[in-house]
Amino acid sequence: MSSSTLSDLLRHSDLSKVNMYTIPISNSLSLRVYSNTRPYNWKIANLQKGLILVFNGSEKVGEGTGFGFPAVVYADETYFSGTATIYVSQRKNCTVIYKEFHMDRVSRNNLKHVKLQNRKVRALLRHLADLYQKHKHLRFLLVKSFFVKMGIKSNFVKTPSVGKVLISFTINKRFIHVKADFSLLNRKNPRKFFLLNEQSSKFFRRYIDANHRELFDKQIGAWNLVQADWVCITSINSKIGFKMWKSDGILRRGREFINNSLDWVGLDYEISPRKTVFEYDIEILGG
């Protein structure tokens, strides 16, 4: 998928621009996407979301990013999206959603309304996050939780866009094929790409994988490498959930919950910047 392909897509007669769209999966399950940053939950209220799981009419994304949310890491900043456009194509056997994410938000931290934009302070915060990710014996200490208790709050501020990431979601019955195109970025030399797939940790509390590993709630950890060929994250009674497979990116599992502050669980891909297109599948379970 290239920028010229995108221009071609927008000329298709069956392509409609929408602000919100819901795709039924079963009598109780559906997927939903917004062009704005709904559902405005907590610290990522002004960030875009990917596909949101809906169960019995209730959105189960919590403070998660939804399925297929991009982040782009450069040497000096990590860029997220606060602005997007959506196009929908109805085909014979599937629905295709194209979501164009403008990478125009960066994270900033505040301590009791004092902005922590000093480079040394920001470097220290990044160092703590690196420790959290790389050293297993420190993972019991949830860095985000620590920040919350210290009164440090993150917010995402608007910045000049570094370009777009185009995500296509091809939905066929219970399967979602996700295709991400990073070639539309204007700024050169990214260090890493991420694709986040997160829903609510308050609702989705069970992890099971192809290696017969079963984890609940805090046992899931945060930013742990997935070694199994496939992974499922489900509700506590396994009534609904989602399944993903290892791909040629690095797959990690994660979960954090602090009441009214953090509420996400998911499976996130880390992708080499040498790959401008990345594809993977999600299966929706139960319902």
C-alpha positions in Angstrom: 0.0 0.0 0.0 1.6 3.3 -1.0 0.5 7.0 -1.0 -0.6 6.7 -4.7 -2.7 3.6 -3.7 -4.4 5.8 -1.0 -5.3 8.4 -3.6 -6.7 5.6 -5.8 -8.7 4.3 -2.8 -10.3 7.7 -2.2 -11.6 7.8 -5.7 -13.5 4.4 -5.4 -17.2 4.8 -5.7 -17.8 2.3 -2.8 -15.7 4.2 -0.3 -17.6 6.4 2.2 -16.1 8.9 4.7 -17.7 8.4 8.1 -17.3 9.8 11.7 -18.4 6.6 13.4 -19.0 3.1 12.3 -20.1 -0.2 14.0 -19.7 -3.6 12.6 -21.8 -6.5 14.1 -19.9 -9.7 14.9 -22.7 -11.6 16.6 -25.9 -10.8 18.5 -23.8 -9.5 21.5 -20.5 -8.5 20.0 -19.5 -5.7 17.6 -16.5 -3.6 16.6 -16.6 0.2 16.6 -14.4 2.9 15.2 -14.5 6.7 15.6 -12.9 9.6 13.7 -12.6 11.6 16.9 -10.9 10.5 20.1 -13.9 8.9 21.8 -14.6 7.4 24.4 -12.4 10.1 26.1 -11.2 7.9 28.9 -8.6 9.3 31.4 -5.1 10.2 30.3 -5.4 9.1 26.6 -8.7 11.0 26.2 -7.3 13.2 23.4 -5.6 10.3 21.5 -7.2 8.4 18.7 -8.2 4.8 19.1 -8.2 1.8 16.8 -11.1 -0.7 16.7 -13.1 -0.9 20.0 -14.7 -4.1 21.2 -18.4 -3.7 22.1 -20.2 -6.3 24.2 -24.0 -6.1 24.8 -23.9 -2.4 23.8 -21.1 -1.5 26.2 -17.6 -0.4 24.9 -15.0 -2.6 26.6 -11.9 -0.6 25.7 -11.3 1.1 29.1 -8.1 3.2 28.8 -6.8 1.0 26.0 -5.9 2.2 22.5 -8.2 -0.3 20.7 -6.9 -2.7 18.0 -4.4 -1.3 15.5 -3.2 1.9 17.1 0.2 3.2 15.7 3.1 4.9 17.5 6.3 6.1 15.9 9.5 6.5 17.8 12.3 8.9 16.8 15.5 9.7 18.6 14.0 12.8 20.4 10.2 12.0 20.6 7.6 9.3 20.3 4.6 10.4 18.2 1.0 9.4 18.7 -2.2 10.4 16.9 -4.9 12.8 17.9 -6.4 13.4 14.5 -7.8 10.9 12.0 -10.1 10.3 9.1 -12.1 7.1 8.4 -13.3 5.6 5.1 -15.5 2.5 4.9 -15.9 0.1 2.0 -18.7 -2.5 2.1 -17.8 -5.6 0.0 -19.6 -8.9 -0.7 -18.0 -10.9 2.1 -16.3 -8.3 4.3 -16.1 -4.7 5.5 -12.9 -2.7 5.0 -12.2 0.3 7.2 -9.4 2.6 6.3 -8.3 4.9 9.2 -5.7 7.6 8.4 -3.9 8.5 11.6 -2.1 11.9 11.7 0.9 11.5 14.0 0.5 14.9 15.8 0.7 14.3 19.5 3.6 13.9 21.9 3.6 13.0 25.6 4.5 15.5 28.3 4.5 15.0 32.1 3.3 17.4 34.8 4.0 17.4 38.5 1.2 19.2 40.3 0.6 21.5 37.3 4.4 22.1 36.7 5.4 21.0 33.3 8.4 18.5 33.3 9.8 19.6 30.0 13.4 19.9 31.1 15.5 17.5 29.0 17.3 16.0 32.0 14.0 15.3 33.8 12.6 13.8 30.6 15.7 11.7 30.2 15.3 10.4 33.8 11.7 9.4 33.1 12.7 7.6 30.0 15.5 5.8 32.0 13.0 4.6 34.6 10.7 3.3 31.8 13.7 1.5 30.2 14.5 -0.1 33.5 10.9 -1.2 33.8 10.9 -2.8 30.4 14.4 -4.4 30.4 14.9 -5.7 33.9 12.6 -8.5 35.0 13.3 -8.2 38.7 12.0 -4.6 38.6 8.8 -5.4 36.8 6.8 -5.7 40.0 7.2 -1.9 40.3 4.7 -0.5 37.9 6.4 2.7 36.7 3.1 4.3 35.6 1.6 3.5 39.0 4.6 5.0 40.7 4.2 8.2 38.6 0.6 8.4 39.6 1.4 8.1 43.3 4.1 10.8 43.0 1.5 13.1 41.4 3.2 13.0 38.0 0.6 13.0 35.2 1.0 12.4 31.5 -0.9 14.3 28.9 -0.6 14.4 25.1 0.0 17.8 23.5 -0.5 18.8 19.9 2.6 19.1 17.8 3.3 19.6 14.1 2.5 16.3 12.4 5.3 14.1 11.2 3.0 12.5 8.6 0.3 9.8 8.5 0.0 6.1 9.2 -2.7 4.4 7.2 -4.3 1.4 8.8 -6.7 -0.9 7.0 -9.0 -3.3 8.9 -10.5 -6.0 6.7 -13.3 -7.6 8.8 -14.6 -11.0 7.7 -16.9 -12.6 10.2 -14.8 -13.0 13.3 -11.4 -12.2 11.7 -9.7 -8.8 11.4 -6.8 -8.5 9.0 -4.8 -5.4 10.0 -2.4 -3.8 7.5 -0.3 -0.8 8.5 1.4 1.5 6.0 4.2 3.7 7.5 5.4 5.0 4.2 3.3 8.1 4.5 5.5 9.6 7.2 7.1 12.9 6.3 9.9 12.8 8.8 12.8 10.4 8.1 14.8 8.0 10.1 12.4 6.6 12.7 13.9 4.2 15.3 10.9 1.9 15.9 7.2 1.5 15.0 4.6 0.1 17.4 1.1 -1.2 16.8 -0.9 -1.4 20.0 -3.9 -3.8 20.5 -5.5 -2.9 23.8 -8.8 -3.2 25.5 -10.0 -2.9 29.1 -8.1 -4.8 31.8 -11.0 -4.5 34.1 -13.0 -6.7 31.7 -10.4 -8.8 30.0 -8.5 -10.5 32.8 -7.3 -13.9 31.6 -4.3 -14.7 29.4 -3.7 -18.1 27.8 -1.2 -19.1 25.1 -0.1 -22.0 22.8 2.4 -23.1 25.5 -0.5 -23.8 27.9 0.5 -20.8 30.1 -2.5 -19.3 31.9 -2.3 -16.0 33.8 -4.8 -13.7 35.5 -4.8 -10.0 36.3 -1.4 -8.9 37.7 0.2 -12.2 36.7 0.0 -10.9 33.1 2.7 -8.3 33.9 3.7 -5.5 31.7 5.8 -5.4 28.6 6.7 -9.1 28.8 7.9 -10.9 25.6 5.5 -13.4 24.1 7.2 -16.7 23.1 4.2 -18.7 22.1 2.8 -19.1 18.6 -0.6 -17.7 19.6 -2.1 -15.9 22.5 -5.7 -15.3 23.8 -6.9 -12.6 26.1 -10.4 -13.2 27.4 -12.9 -12.2 30.0 -12.5 -14.0 33.4 -15.1 -16.6 32.4 -13.7 -16.8 28.8 -17.1 -15.7 27.4 -15.5 -13.3 25.0 -11.9 -12.4 24.0 -9.4 -12.0 21.2 -6.6 -14.1 19.7 -3.4 -13.1 18.0 -0.4 -14.8 16.5 3.3 -14.2 16.5 4.4 -12.4 13.4 7.8 -11.1 12.2 7.6 -8.2 14.7 8.3 -8.5 18.4 5.1 -9.3 20.3 4.7 -8.3 23.9 1.9 -8.7 26.4 0.9 -6.1 29.0 -1.6 -5.1 31.6 -2.1 -2.2 34.0 -5.0 -1.3 36.2 -5.4 1.6 38.7 -9.0 2.6 39.4 -10.0 5.7 37.4 -6.5 6.1 36.0 -5.1 3.1 34.2 -7.1 0.3 32.5 -5.6 -1.5 29.6 -4.5 -5.0 28.7 -3.2 -6.1 25.3 -0.7 -7.3 22.8 1.7 -4.9 21.2 4.0 -5.3 18.2 7.4 -3.7 18.0 8.4 -3.4 14.3 11.7 -2.6 12.6 11.6 0.8 10.8 13.0 -1.0 7.7 9.5 -2.4 7.3 7.1 0.2 5.9 4.2 -2.3 5.7 3.2 -4.6 8.5 0.3 -7.1 8.6 -1.3 -9.3 11.2 -4.6 -11.0 12.2 -6.9 -10.9 15.1 -9.7 -13.3 15.8 -12.7 -12.3 18.0 -13.7 -15.1 20.4 -17.0 -16.0 22.0 -20.2 -13.9 22.1 
